[in-house]
């Protein structure tokens, strides 16, 4: 919740390996403070690993990440996962716990938590056990928990992947409000329609490498790479064809 700016984010030569398997290969990525970024790519392309690496959840095999020119993971960031972990307590207590862990004084926690729940449409369910909420409600609770910390950047990993259309609309509404509040949104999705609705820019990954980072309108109308064109046409995996001899 610090006031110091943490953007732009600059990743250079970012590589992540698990054992003998390299998942990200020398990724260069710049994120400024103005855009909503959606990371696209086929299953296994490295989208979630990239998000976790930027957030500081997985160690780097090589490369650097700098936040507004400084090394080290800043506090003013948060992440929401496809299947959020709900504590065995009420919706309200899930949010107040996050505030407590992040050093917010006890006198302010409940009011801040209720504000966050109200913003995501869950104020009426504040005292309901979090684990009995529907999938869509749990995801909105996870967003409220993150939003209550007032992060400068919020990483979202497939936040609507397992939700029905009405729940997707609600989550997208909340994402839009978080963005409007000044929090930088960076998310992964496999839903091209959602990417069109949300993204200002697209980062397209193929086999652990960034193939394109481009404005969303350009990506969808004129992808610059054959990998991206094939992905949009539903033809992945892309394999280059050798000229006939």
Number of C-alpha atoms within 10 A of each C-alpha: 15 13 9 10 12 21 19 15 19 19 19 16 17 21 22 24 16 12 6 6 8 14 18 27 19 17 20 17 16 13 17 14 16 14 16 21 25 28 25 25 25 18 13 13 19 24 31 21 19 24 20 18 19 22 18 14 13 15 13 18 16 15 15 17 24 19 17 15 12 13 11 11 15 20 13 18 21 19 23 21 19 18 16 17 14 18 14 12 14 19 30 27 21 22 28 23 18 17 22 13 8 12 11 16 10 11 8 12 21 17 13 19 27 20 17 25 26 15 18 23 16 21 16 10 17 19 13 15 17 23 16 13 16 12 17 21 22 20 27 27 28 27 28 29 26 22 29 22 22 21 22 25 23 24 25 23 24 19 25 26 14 13 17 11 11 10 18 18 15 18 22 18 13 19 22 15 14 23 19 11 12 14 22 23 24 22 27 26 22 17 12 13 9 15 22 16 10 19 20 16 23 26 23 25 24 23 18 22 21 22 18 19 19 17 15 22 14 12 21 17 10 11 19 15 13 13 22 25 18 15 19 16 9 11 12 16 13 14 10 8 6 6 5 4 3
